[in-house]
Each structure stands twice: as C-alpha cells, then as structure tokens.
Amino acid sequence: MLKPEVFKARFQHFRRIDYGTYPYCFGEFWKWKLKTENKSEHILDAANIRETHKMISQTLKRWQWHRPYSFTELATRLKDSLERMRDSYNKIRRYSLLEFDRIPKEQLESIWHELGCVKTFKKNLGGYYLAMATTKPLMFLWGQTLAFDSVVRKRMPRFNFCGLTNDYWSFETWKKVMVKWQEMLKRRPAIMELFKEISLEEYGTDSHVPYGQFIDLYYWVRCE
C-alpha cells in the first residue's frame, strides 16, 4: 500500500497520459494555481475565477467528467458553484491532507454541497451526491482530495467502511475516508517524503503538495 517505488513508476505513467491533453491537464492547472495564489489572491477570487473556470472546464471535459450530460449543460452551473464557494475555498486552501481533521467542517460541507449539486441539479439535506462528480473538480482546485472515480473506489482500501464502491457518497462518508487517508499518510513518512520530492521536481515547491491527487493516481494507474 503506497509503496514509493510503485508510485514513482505510476507517476511517470500518469504524467504521460495527463500531458497528452496539454495544456488542459492537471499538471498545467496545478502550476498555474501555484503561480497565481499568494496570501491575498486565489484562483476563485473575482480577478481569477473566469480563467479558473475556463481552464478547469476544458480539463474536466477531456476527462469526461460531465457524462451523461453535455458539458454545455453543466458549464454555467459549475461557474455559479465556484463563485458561491469562493469564501469557503479561501478558508481551506492553505490546509493540506495532513491537516484535514483541523479544517472547519462548515467550510468543507459548504463546498461539498456546491460541487455536488452541479450534476444532481439540486442540493439535498443528506449531502448525497455522485462521489466523483463532487470530488474531481475539488481535486484540481485544492489538490488534497482524491477524485474517487469508480476505478479508484474499487482498488483503494475499504477502511472497514461499507458502500465505498457506491456511486453516491454522503458528506460524512467523504469526511471519514479523508481522515483515514490523513492517518495512513502520516504513518508512512517515506511516501510523504517522496511526494514532497516529486512536487519539488515537478512543480517547484514542496510546501504545497497535491497529496490527494498523488494518492488518486496511485490507485488509478496500472502500468506494471
């Protein structure tokens, strides 16, 4: 589980797939995010949200995030949700997966509802939404959550939880799973150090590591 040598091989394999859709790929979006954000500026603020929406839309379209709808049906809804989650995103953006249990629940839950309702067309009190449809955009924006598509949900550990292969997750399910990933990562200093090394080499910093995206590609890629 999360073996350093396995990750190295899978990262290089994923990188070739990802940059096959250049410039609309995770790597380019993450570089742009790191270049754009600072203490006072972030990718969902008024000055940057238009470019963020354009870039993430093109990338999500290539990963067919919108299925079974056309992307046009969801584009405006996605932009509206990004605007509504602006303040909540600003409050969580400096937290990493290693600090997940310290993130204010109110902000996380607000973001979960905003992204979840884009494809379900309405919010629900239970917070049950399509897992991948909710987490995929957040993986790009924040980097700390896995995208949890059907492949990853099938291959990743179950943590003794029921229903993790289901298409729909509640906010509480996502939160509990993320805490488990936080705990697991902290117990594996070797993989944490490798993630930092790869981040520094690929993105020029080891202070903003996309831990969630790295774990996601570990389970998504099969290149052995």
FIKENU-670166 format. One line per field, with one value per atom (N, C-alpha, C): residue in three letters; atom name; x, y, z. Coordinates in steps of 0.02 Angstrom, whole numbers. Each point is the difference from the previous one (the first is absolute). Example, Ala and Ser with C-alpha at 12.3 -4.5 7.8 and 13.67 -1.06 7.14 Angstrom:
<atoms>
rest: ALA | ALA | ALA | SER | SER | SER $
atom: N | CA | C | N | CA | C $
u: 660 | -45 | 45 | -18 | 42 | -39 $
v: -284 | 59 | 60 | 53 | 59 | 55 $
w: 390 | 0 | 0 | -36 | 3 | 37 $
</atoms>
This chain:
<atoms>
rest: MET | MET | MET | LEU | LEU | LEU | LYS | LYS | LYS | PRO | PRO | PRO | GLU | GLU | GLU | VAL | VAL | VAL | PHE | PHE | PHE | LYS | LYS | LYS | ALA | ALA | ALA | ARG | ARG | ARG | PHE | PHE | PHE | GLN | GLN | GLN | HIS | HIS | HIS | PHE | PHE | PHE | ARG | ARG | ARG | ARG | ARG | ARG | ILE | ILE | ILE | ASP | ASP | ASP | TYR | TYR | TYR | GLY | GLY | GLY | THR | THR | THR | TYR | TYR | TYR | PRO | PRO | PRO | TYR | TYR | TYR | CYS | CYS | CYS | PHE | PHE | PHE | GLY | GLY | GLY | GLU | GLU | GLU | PHE | PHE | PHE | TRP | TRP | TRP | LYS | LYS | LYS | TRP | TRP | TRP | LYS | LYS | LYS | LEU | LEU | LEU | LYS | LYS | LYS | THR | THR | THR | GLU | GLU | GLU | ASN | ASN | ASN | LYS | LYS | LYS | SER | SER | SER | GLU | GLU | GLU | HIS | HIS | HIS | ILE | ILE | ILE | LEU | LEU | LEU | ASP | ASP | ASP | ALA | ALA | ALA | ALA | ALA | ALA | ASN | ASN | ASN | ILE | ILE | ILE | ARG | ARG | ARG | GLU | GLU | GLU | THR | THR | THR | HIS | HIS | HIS | LYS | LYS | LYS | MET | MET | MET | ILE | ILE | ILE | SER | SER | SER | GLN | GLN | GLN | THR | THR | THR | LEU | LEU | LEU | LYS | LYS | LYS | ARG | ARG | ARG | TRP | TRP | TRP | GLN | GLN | GLN | TRP | TRP | TRP | HIS | HIS | HIS | ARG | ARG | ARG | PRO | PRO | PRO | TYR | TYR | TYR | SER | SER | SER | PHE | PHE | PHE | THR | THR | THR | GLU | GLU | GLU | LEU | LEU | LEU | ALA | ALA | ALA | THR | THR | THR | ARG | ARG | ARG | LEU | LEU | LEU | LYS | LYS | LYS | ASP | ASP | ASP | SER | SER | SER | LEU | LEU | LEU | GLU | GLU | GLU | ARG | ARG | ARG | MET | MET | MET | ARG | ARG | ARG | ASP | ASP | ASP | SER | SER | SER | TYR | TYR | TYR | ASN | ASN | ASN | LYS | LYS | LYS | ILE | ILE | ILE | ARG | ARG | ARG | ARG | ARG | ARG | TYR | TYR | TYR | SER | SER | SER | LEU | LEU | LEU | LEU | LEU | LEU | GLU | GLU | GLU | PHE | PHE | PHE | ASP | ASP | ASP | ARG | ARG | ARG | ILE | ILE | ILE | PRO | PRO | PRO | LYS | LYS | LYS | GLU | GLU | GLU | GLN | GLN | GLN | LEU | LEU | LEU | GLU | GLU | GLU | SER | SER | SER | ILE | ILE | ILE | TRP | TRP | TRP | HIS | HIS | HIS | GLU | GLU | GLU | LEU | LEU | LEU | GLY | GLY | GLY | CYS | CYS | CYS | VAL | VAL | VAL | LYS | LYS | LYS | THR | THR | THR | PHE | PHE | PHE | LYS | LYS | LYS | LYS | LYS | LYS | ASN | ASN | ASN | LEU | LEU | LEU | GLY | GLY | GLY | GLY | GLY | GLY | TYR | TYR | TYR | TYR | TYR | TYR | LEU | LEU | LEU | ALA | ALA | ALA | MET | MET | MET | ALA | ALA | ALA | THR | THR | THR | THR | THR | THR | LYS | LYS | LYS | PRO | PRO | PRO | LEU | LEU | LEU | MET | MET | MET | PHE | PHE | PHE | LEU | LEU | LEU | TRP | TRP | TRP | GLY | GLY | GLY | GLN | GLN | GLN | THR | THR | THR | LEU | LEU | LEU | ALA | ALA | ALA | PHE | PHE | PHE | ASP | ASP | ASP | SER | SER | SER | VAL | VAL | VAL | VAL | VAL | VAL | ARG | ARG | ARG | LYS | LYS | LYS | ARG | ARG | ARG | MET | MET | MET | PRO | PRO | PRO | ARG | ARG | ARG | PHE | PHE | PHE | ASN | ASN | ASN | PHE | PHE | PHE | CYS | CYS | CYS | GLY | GLY | GLY | LEU | LEU | LEU | THR | THR | THR | ASN | ASN | ASN | ASP | ASP | ASP | TYR | TYR | TYR | TRP | TRP | TRP | SER | SER | SER | PHE | PHE | PHE | GLU | GLU | GLU | THR | THR | THR | TRP | TRP | TRP | LYS | LYS | LYS | LYS | LYS | LYS | VAL | VAL | VAL | MET | MET | MET | VAL | VAL | VAL | LYS | LYS | LYS | TRP | TRP | TRP | GLN | GLN | GLN | GLU | GLU | GLU | MET | MET | MET | LEU | LEU | LEU | LYS | LYS | LYS | ARG | ARG | ARG | ARG | ARG | ARG | PRO | PRO | PRO | ALA | ALA | ALA | ILE | ILE | ILE | MET | MET | MET | GLU | GLU | GLU | LEU | LEU | LEU | PHE | PHE | PHE | LYS | LYS | LYS | GLU | GLU | GLU | ILE | ILE | ILE | SER | SER | SER | LEU | LEU | LEU | GLU | GLU | GLU | GLU | GLU | GLU | TYR | TYR | TYR | GLY | GLY | GLY | THR | THR | THR | ASP | ASP | ASP | SER | SER | SER | HIS | HIS | HIS | VAL | VAL | VAL | PRO | PRO | PRO | TYR | TYR | TYR | GLY | GLY | GLY | GLN | GLN | GLN | PHE | PHE | PHE | ILE | ILE | ILE | ASP | ASP | ASP | LEU | LEU | LEU | TYR | TYR | TYR | TYR | TYR | TYR | TRP | TRP | TRP | VAL | VAL | VAL | ARG | ARG | ARG | CYS | CYS | CYS | GLU | GLU | GLU $
atom: N | CA | C | N | CA | C | N | CA | C | N | CA | C | N | CA | C | N | CA | C | N | CA | C | N | CA | C | N | CA | C | N | CA | C | N | CA | C | N | CA | C | N | CA | C | N | CA | C | N | CA | C | N | CA | C | N | CA | C | N | CA | C | N | CA | C | N | CA | C | N | CA | C | N | CA | C | N | CA | C | N | CA | C | N | CA | C | N | CA | C | N | CA | C | N | CA | C | N | CA | C | N | CA | C | N | CA | C | N | CA | C | N | CA | C | N | CA | C | N | CA | C | N | CA | C | N | CA | C | N | CA | C | N | CA | C | N | CA | C | N | CA | C | N | CA | C | N | CA | C | N | CA | C | N | CA | C | N | CA | C | N | CA | C | N | CA | C | N | CA | C | N | CA | C | N | CA | C | N | CA | C | N | CA | C | N | CA | C | N | CA | C | N | CA | C | N | CA | C | N | CA | C | N | CA | C | N | CA | C | N | CA | C | N | CA | C | N | CA | C | N | CA | C | N | CA | C | N | CA | C | N | CA | C | N | CA | C | N | CA | C | N | CA | C | N | CA | C | N | CA | C | N | CA | C | N | CA | C | N | CA | C | N | CA | C | N | CA | C | N | CA | C | N | CA | C | N | CA | C | N | CA | C | N | CA | C | N | CA | C | N | CA | C | N | CA | C | N | CA | C | N | CA | C | N | CA | C | N | CA | C | N | CA | C | N | CA | C | N | CA | C | N | CA | C | N | CA | C | N | CA | C | N | CA | C | N | CA | C | N | CA | C | N | CA | C | N | CA | C | N | CA | C | N | CA | C | N | CA | C | N | CA | C | N | CA | C | N | CA | C | N | CA | C | N | CA | C | N | CA | C | N | CA | C | N | CA | C | N | CA | C | N | CA | C | N | CA | C | N | CA | C | N | CA | C | N | CA | C | N | CA | C | N | CA | C | N | CA | C | N | CA | C | N | CA | C | N | CA | C | N | CA | C | N | CA | C | N | CA | C | N | CA | C | N | CA | C | N | CA | C | N | CA | C | N | CA | C | N | CA | C | N | CA | C | N | CA | C | N | CA | C | N | CA | C | N | CA | C | N | CA | C | N | CA | C | N | CA | C | N | CA | C | N | CA | C | N | CA | C | N | CA | C | N | CA | C | N | CA | C | N | CA | C | N | CA | C | N | CA | C | N | CA | C | N | CA | C | N | CA | C | N | CA | C | N | CA | C | N | CA | C | N | CA | C | N | CA | C | N | CA | C | N | CA | C | N | CA | C | N | CA | C | N | CA | C | N | CA | C | N | CA | C | N | CA | C | N | CA | C | N | CA | C | N | CA | C | N | CA | C | N | CA | C | N | CA | C | N | CA | C | N | CA | C | N | CA | C | N | CA | C | N | CA | C | N | CA | C | N | CA | C | N | CA | C | N | CA | C | N | CA | C | N | CA | C | N | CA | C | N | CA | C | N | CA | C | N | CA | C | N | CA | C | N | CA | C | N | CA | C | N | CA | C | N | CA | C | N | CA | C | N | CA | C | N | CA | C | N | CA | C | N | CA | C | N | CA | C | N | CA | C | N | CA | C | N | CA | C | N | CA | C | N | CA | C | N | CA | C | N | CA | C | N | CA | C | N | CA | C | N | CA | C | N | CA | C | N | CA | C | N | CA | C | N | CA | C | N | CA | C | N | CA | C | N | CA | C | N | CA | C | N | CA | C | N | CA | C | N | CA | C | N | CA | C | N | CA | C | N | CA | C | N | CA | C | N | CA | C | N | CA | C $
u: 42 | -42 | 44 | -8 | 39 | 75 | 23 | 71 | 38 | 54 | 36 | 20 | 30 | 22 | -58 | -55 | -60 | -25 | -1 | -25 | 42 | 66 | 44 | -19 | -9 | -17 | -69 | -47 | -68 | -5 | 38 | -1 | 24 | 55 | 25 | -49 | -34 | -51 | -58 | -23 | -55 | 20 | 61 | 23 | -6 | 19 | -6 | -72 | -45 | -71 | -26 | 17 | -24 | 21 | 65 | 24 | -18 | -33 | -27 | -57 | -28 | -54 | 25 | 67 | 29 | -31 | -14 | 16 | -56 | -52 | -56 | 8 | 41 | 17 | 13 | 2 | 11 | 66 | 53 | 66 | 2 | -28 | 0 | -46 | -57 | -46 | 34 | 34 | 31 | 57 | 39 | 53 | -29 | -55 | -32 | -27 | -31 | -26 | 55 | 56 | 56 | 29 | 1 | 25 | -47 | -65 | -52 | -13 | 0 | -21 | 56 | -20 | 45 | -42 | 27 | -36 | -67 | -5 | -62 | -39 | 30 | -31 | -9 | -56 | -10 | -40 | -5 | -27 | -76 | -35 | -73 | -19 | 49 | -19 | -23 | -27 | -32 | 48 | 64 | 49 | 19 | -10 | 25 | -52 | -61 | -49 | -18 | 1 | -17 | 52 | 63 | 53 | -1 | -14 | -5 | -55 | -57 | -57 | 16 | 32 | 18 | 48 | 52 | 51 | -28 | -35 | -25 | -55 | -38 | -52 | 30 | 52 | 32 | 30 | 29 | 31 | -52 | -52 | -53 | -35 | -7 | -32 | 41 | 66 | 43 | 0 | -13 | -5 | -73 | -44 | -70 | -37 | 17 | -32 | -75 | -22 | -69 | -49 | 25 | -45 | -53 | -63 | -27 | -26 | 12 | -23 | 52 | -19 | 50 | 31 | 62 | 33 | -35 | -29 | -35 | -57 | -33 | -55 | 24 | 63 | 25 | 46 | 23 | 53 | -21 | -60 | -22 | -12 | -27 | -12 | 66 | 52 | 65 | 28 | -5 | 26 | -36 | -66 | -39 | 21 | 12 | 21 | 70 | 45 | 67 | -3 | -45 | -7 | -29 | -48 | -32 | 47 | 47 | 46 | 65 | 3 | 60 | 27 | -42 | 24 | 20 | -38 | 17 | 66 | 9 | 63 | 59 | -9 | 54 | 20 | -49 | 14 | 32 | -7 | 30 | 63 | 13 | 50 | 71 | 15 | 67 | 8 | -54 | 4 | 20 | 40 | 16 | -37 | 5 | -31 | 27 | 62 | 30 | -34 | -39 | -34 | -76 | -23 | -71 | -46 | 18 | -45 | -5 | 42 | -2 | -40 | -23 | -36 | -71 | -23 | -69 | -51 | -42 | -49 | -48 | -18 | -48 | 24 | 64 | 27 | 3 | 21 | 3 | -69 | -48 | -67 | -32 | 14 | -26 | 27 | 65 | 31 | -29 | -9 | -28 | -68 | -43 | -67 | 4 | 43 | 4 | 22 | 51 | 24 | -45 | -28 | -44 | -62 | -28 | -63 | 7 | 62 | 9 | -30 | 13 | -26 | -66 | -18 | -66 | -53 | 20 | -44 | -37 | 13 | -28 | 38 | -2 | 31 | -48 | 29 | -44 | 29 | -43 | 20 | 48 | -7 | 45 | 69 | 7 | 65 | 21 | -48 | 15 | 7 | 61 | 13 | 46 | 4 | 47 | 71 | 34 | 65 | 50 | 12 | 50 | -20 | -64 | -22 | 13 | -1 | 11 | 74 | 38 | 70 | 49 | -18 | 47 | 17 | -49 | 19 | 40 | -17 | 35 | 72 | 12 | 69 | 43 | -27 | 37 | 9 | -53 | 2 | 45 | -2 | 31 | 58 | -6 | 53 | 2 | -41 | 6 | -49 | -51 | -46 | 14 | -12 | 0 | -61 | 1 | -59 | -51 | 20 | -46 | -45 | 30 | -41 | -10 | -37 | -18 | 61 | 51 | 61 | 35 | 8 | 34 | -41 | -65 | -42 | 4 | 9 | 4 | 68 | 54 | 67 | 27 | -26 | 28 | -21 | 32 | -20 | -72 | -33 | -70 | -5 | 54 | 0 | -56 | -23 | -56 | -65 | -6 | -62 | -40 | -65 | -44 | -18 | -11 | -27 | 49 | 65 | 48 | 4 | -25 | -1 | -64 | -46 | -62 | 15 | -43 | 9 | -14 | -49 | -20 | 31 | 29 | 26 | -33 | -3 | -22 | 62 | -12 | 55 | 38 | -37 | 31 | 44 | -21 | 41 | 65 | -4 | 61 | 46 | -28 | 40 | 35 | -35 | 30 | 56 | -11 | 51 | 61 | -10 | 56 | 41 | -32 | 37 | 42 | -27 | 37 | 62 | -7 | 58 | 51 | -23 | 46 | 40 | -33 | 33 | 49 | -22 | 43 | 63 | -8 | 57 | 50 | -24 | 44 | 39 | -27 | 35 | 52 | 5 | 46 | 46 | 49 | 45 | 38 | 15 | 38 | -40 | -65 | -40 | -14 | -5 | -9 | 61 | 59 | 61 | 5 | -20 | 1 | -49 | -59 | -49 | 29 | 36 | 30 | 55 | 40 | 52 | -28 | -52 | -32 | -31 | -32 | -31 | 52 | 56 | 54 | 28 | 10 | 28 | -50 | -63 | -50 | -30 | -12 | -37 | 39 | 62 | 43 | -11 | -39 | -10 | -18 | 23 | -21 | -41 | -22 | -42 | -74 | -16 | -69 | -3 | -4 | 2 | -71 | -16 | -68 | -8 | -1 | -1 | -58 | -59 | -58 | 6 | 24 | 8 | 53 | 53 | 52 | -27 | -39 | -29 | -49 | -40 | -49 | 33 | 53 | 33 | 33 | 21 | 30 | -49 | -63 | -50 | -32 | 2 | -31 | 44 | 66 | 47 | 16 | 3 | 27 | 50 | 64 | 51 | 49 | -11 | 47 | -9 $
v: -60 | 60 | 63 | 42 | 61 | -14 | -43 | -17 | 51 | 30 | 52 | -18 | -60 | -18 | -9 | -25 | -8 | 69 | 46 | 68 | 33 | -6 | 31 | -22 | -64 | -26 | 24 | -2 | 20 | 75 | 40 | 72 | 15 | -32 | 13 | -22 | -56 | -24 | 49 | 22 | 48 | 65 | 21 | 63 | -1 | -57 | -5 | 4 | -31 | 3 | 71 | 30 | 67 | 51 | 1 | 50 | -16 | -56 | -15 | 47 | 34 | 49 | 71 | 10 | 67 | 51 | 62 | 27 | -11 | -37 | -10 | -66 | 2 | -60 | 20 | -49 | 16 | 37 | -25 | 30 | 74 | 20 | 71 | 41 | -29 | 37 | 11 | -50 | 6 | 51 | 0 | 50 | 70 | 9 | 65 | 21 | -46 | 14 | 24 | -36 | 18 | 68 | 16 | 64 | 57 | -15 | 51 | 16 | -51 | 11 | 26 | 45 | 26 | 15 | 40 | 13 | 33 | 44 | 38 | -20 | -37 | -16 | -75 | -21 | -72 | -10 | -63 | -15 | 8 | 8 | 12 | 71 | 44 | 70 | 32 | 60 | 34 | 9 | 10 | 12 | -63 | -58 | -61 | -53 | 9 | -54 | -15 | 51 | -12 | -46 | 13 | -42 | -69 | -4 | -64 | -42 | 30 | -36 | -24 | 42 | -19 | -60 | 4 | -52 | -66 | 4 | -62 | -31 | 41 | -25 | -41 | 28 | -36 | -65 | 0 | -61 | -52 | 21 | -46 | -30 | 41 | -24 | -57 | 7 | -52 | -64 | 7 | -59 | -25 | 30 | -21 | 1 | 49 | 9 | 11 | 28 | 22 | -56 | -59 | -53 | -16 | -13 | -10 | 64 | 58 | 63 | 28 | 50 | 37 | 50 | 18 | 47 | 68 | 18 | 64 | 5 | -56 | -1 | 16 | -14 | 7 | 60 | 30 | 52 | 59 | 27 | 57 | -19 | -59 | -23 | -7 | -26 | -6 | 69 | 47 | 67 | 32 | -8 | 27 | -31 | -65 | -34 | 23 | 9 | 24 | 69 | 41 | 68 | -3 | -44 | -5 | -30 | -41 | -31 | 39 | 60 | 41 | 9 | 22 | 14 | -64 | -52 | -64 | -27 | 4 | -22 | 39 | 65 | 42 | -20 | -25 | -19 | -69 | -43 | -66 | -8 | 45 | -12 | -9 | 26 | -8 | -64 | -35 | -64 | -55 | -47 | -59 | -60 | -55 | -62 | -19 | 17 | -17 | 37 | 51 | 40 | -4 | -52 | -3 | 5 | -33 | 0 | 67 | 48 | 67 | 49 | -21 | 46 | 11 | 62 | 12 | -38 | -39 | -42 | 43 | 57 | 43 | 17 | 14 | 19 | -61 | -56 | -61 | -21 | 3 | -22 | 46 | 65 | 48 | -15 | -14 | -16 | -66 | -49 | -65 | 10 | 40 | 12 | 39 | 50 | 40 | -41 | -40 | -41 | -60 | -27 | -58 | 14 | 59 | 15 | 19 | 7 | 19 | -53 | -64 | -53 | -29 | 11 | -25 | 54 | 62 | 56 | 27 | -28 | 29 | -27 | 38 | -21 | -44 | -42 | -39 | 1 | -4 | 8 | -54 | -59 | -55 | 5 | 44 | 8 | -59 | -36 | -58 | 24 | -8 | 20 | -52 | 4 | -43 | 16 | -51 | 12 | 32 | -31 | 27 | 68 | 10 | 64 | 56 | -16 | 50 | 11 | -54 | 5 | 15 | -16 | 11 | 74 | 45 | 71 | 24 | -25 | 21 | -25 | -58 | -24 | 48 | 27 | 49 | 65 | 24 | 65 | -1 | -55 | -3 | -49 | -55 | -50 | -49 | 9 | -41 | -58 | 0 | -56 | -44 | -64 | -45 | 17 | -20 | 11 | -55 | -57 | -54 | -21 | -11 | -28 | -74 | -34 | -70 | -46 | 15 | -41 | 6 | 61 | 13 | -29 | 10 | -26 | -76 | -32 | -74 | -24 | 36 | -24 | 23 | 55 | 28 | -41 | 9 | -35 | 17 | -46 | 10 | 32 | -2 | 28 | -28 | -60 | -31 | 40 | 40 | 37 | -38 | 5 | -29 | 54 | -22 | 45 | 44 | -11 | 45 | -8 | -57 | -8 | 29 | 23 | 30 | 66 | 16 | 62 | 61 | -5 | 56 | -5 | 55 | 4 | 59 | -5 | 56 | 41 | 60 | 42 | -36 | -32 | -34 | -58 | -36 | -54 | 27 | 52 | 31 | 24 | 33 | 27 | -56 | -54 | -56 | -32 | -8 | -31 | 45 | 65 | 46 | 0 | -6 | -5 | -64 | -54 | -63 | 8 | 37 | 11 | 45 | 48 | 42 | -43 | -44 | -43 | -47 | -29 | -47 | 34 | 60 | 36 | 17 | 20 | 18 | -60 | -59 | -61 | -23 | 35 | -21 | 58 | 16 | 57 | -7 | -61 | -9 | 24 | -16 | 22 | 75 | 28 | 72 | 37 | -25 | 32 | -6 | -57 | -7 | 48 | 6 | 48 | 71 | 18 | 66 | 7 | -52 | 1 | 8 | -39 | 3 | 69 | 27 | 66 | 53 | -3 | 48 | -5 | -60 | -11 | 21 | -17 | 10 | 70 | 26 | 63 | 56 | -15 | 53 | 16 | -39 | 12 | -64 | -5 | -56 | 24 | 63 | 28 | -3 | -13 | -9 | -64 | -55 | -66 | -25 | -21 | -26 | -72 | -9 | -67 | -42 | 29 | -38 | -23 | 44 | -18 | -54 | 3 | -51 | -69 | -1 | -64 | -25 | 45 | -19 | -34 | 30 | -30 | -67 | -8 | -63 | -58 | 11 | -53 | -1 | 55 | 4 | -32 | 10 | -24 | -73 | -37 | -67 | -5 | -5 | -1 | -57 | -44 | -56 | -52 $
w: 0 | 0 | 0 | -49 | -8 | 4 | -44 | -2 | -43 | 27 | -37 | -71 | -9 | -67 | -49 | 26 | -42 | -19 | 48 | -15 | -54 | 4 | -50 | -70 | -9 | -66 | -22 | 46 | -18 | -14 | 37 | -13 | -70 | -21 | -67 | -54 | 13 | -47 | -3 | 59 | 2 | -35 | 12 | -29 | -76 | -31 | -73 | -22 | 37 | -16 | 9 | 57 | 17 | -51 | -17 | -48 | -72 | -9 | -67 | -17 | 51 | -12 | 11 | 0 | 9 | -46 | 25 | 67 | 51 | -20 | 46 | 37 | 52 | 38 | 73 | 44 | 70 | 10 | -31 | 10 | -15 | -57 | -19 | 45 | 18 | 45 | 68 | 26 | 66 | -2 | -53 | -6 | -2 | -36 | -4 | 68 | 35 | 67 | 46 | 1 | 44 | -18 | -64 | -22 | 18 | 0 | 10 | 73 | 42 | 69 | 44 | 44 | 51 | 62 | 45 | 62 | -11 | -50 | -10 | -63 | -45 | -64 | -7 | -29 | -11 | -64 | -21 | -66 | -6 | 55 | -4 | 15 | 10 | 13 | -65 | 6 | -57 | -59 | 15 | -54 | -38 | 31 | -31 | -17 | 24 | -7 | -73 | -41 | -71 | -32 | 13 | -28 | 31 | 65 | 34 | -31 | -9 | -29 | -71 | -39 | -68 | 0 | 42 | 1 | 27 | 55 | 30 | -43 | -35 | -44 | -57 | -31 | -56 | 24 | 60 | 26 | 19 | 36 | 19 | -61 | -51 | -62 | -31 | 1 | -29 | 42 | 65 | 43 | 3 | -40 | -7 | 67 | 40 | 65 | -6 | -55 | -8 | -18 | -19 | -22 | 53 | -19 | -67 | -33 | 30 | -29 | -48 | -38 | -38 | 47 | -13 | 46 | 0 | -56 | -6 | 51 | 13 | 49 | 71 | 14 | 68 | 10 | -55 | 4 | 44 | -11 | 39 | 72 | 11 | 68 | 38 | -34 | 31 | 18 | -45 | 15 | 59 | 2 | 56 | 66 | 0 | 62 | 21 | -48 | 16 | 32 | -25 | 29 | 70 | 11 | 66 | 52 | -22 | 48 | 9 | -27 | 2 | 70 | 46 | 68 | 36 | -9 | 33 | -27 | -66 | -29 | 28 | 6 | 26 | 71 | 38 | 69 | 6 | -50 | 5 | -43 | -46 | -51 | 27 | 59 | 28 | 41 | 12 | 36 | -49 | 24 | -41 | 28 | -35 | 23 | 70 | 14 | 64 | 58 | -16 | 51 | -7 | -35 | -18 | 60 | 55 | 58 | 35 | -21 | 30 | -42 | -59 | -44 | 27 | 3 | 24 | -41 | 34 | -34 | -42 | 25 | -36 | -70 | -7 | -66 | -46 | 26 | -40 | -24 | 45 | -18 | -51 | 6 | -49 | -69 | -5 | -64 | -28 | 44 | -21 | -32 | 31 | -27 | -66 | -4 | -61 | -60 | 9 | -56 | -13 | 53 | -8 | -40 | 8 | -33 | -73 | -25 | -70 | -46 | 14 | -43 | 23 | 64 | 23 | -8 | -16 | -14 | 61 | 58 | 61 | 60 | 55 | 62 | 38 | 44 | 44 | 70 | 49 | 70 | 22 | -27 | 19 | -30 | -49 | -32 | -42 | -29 | -43 | -72 | -26 | -69 | -32 | -66 | -36 | 24 | 26 | 32 | -47 | -58 | -46 | -27 | -14 | -27 | 49 | 64 | 52 | 13 | 4 | 20 | -56 | -62 | -56 | -8 | -3 | -5 | 60 | 60 | 60 | 1 | -31 | -4 | -40 | -54 | -40 | 39 | 30 | 34 | 62 | 37 | 66 | 4 | -37 | -2 | 57 | 51 | 61 | 4 | -42 | -2 | -60 | 6 | -57 | -42 | -64 | -42 | 9 | 27 | 17 | -58 | -59 | -54 | 13 | -43 | 13 | 4 | -39 | 1 | 68 | 23 | 64 | 57 | -1 | 54 | 5 | -57 | -1 | 27 | -16 | 16 | 68 | 25 | 61 | 62 | 56 | 62 | 19 | 35 | 21 | 69 | 40 | 68 | 44 | -15 | 37 | -6 | -53 | -13 | -52 | 4 | -51 | -51 | -62 | -52 | -35 | 8 | -32 | -76 | -25 | -73 | -31 | 42 | -25 | -37 | -48 | -38 | 44 | 44 | 42 | 70 | 21 | 68 | 36 | 66 | 41 | 19 | 24 | 24 | 56 | 45 | 57 | -22 | -52 | -26 | -27 | -40 | -28 | 56 | 49 | 55 | 39 | 14 | 37 | -41 | -65 | -43 | -4 | -4 | -4 | 64 | 57 | 63 | 1 | -27 | -4 | -44 | -55 | -43 | 35 | 37 | 40 | 48 | 36 | 49 | -34 | -57 | -35 | -26 | -27 | -28 | 56 | 56 | 56 | 27 | -11 | 22 | -50 | -56 | -53 | -20 | 43 | -14 | -66 | -21 | -62 | -60 | -2 | -57 | 4 | 61 | 6 | -27 | 16 | -24 | -76 | -27 | -73 | -33 | 28 | -27 | -1 | 53 | 2 | -53 | -9 | -50 | -70 | -15 | -66 | -11 | 51 | -5 | -14 | 36 | -10 | -71 | -23 | -67 | -54 | 9 | -52 | 2 | 60 | 7 | 33 | 20 | 27 | 73 | 36 | 71 | 37 | 62 | 42 | 59 | -4 | 54 | -18 | -64 | -21 | -42 | 34 | -32 | -13 | -61 | -14 | 23 | 66 | 29 | -26 | -3 | -22 | -72 | -43 | -70 | -9 | 39 | -4 | 21 | 54 | 22 | -51 | -29 | -50 | -60 | -25 | -59 | 17 | 63 | 21 | -11 | 16 | -8 | -69 | -35 | -66 | -54 | 6 | -51 | 10 | -54 | 0 | -58 | 16 | -54 | 8 | 51 | 9 | -55 $
</atoms>
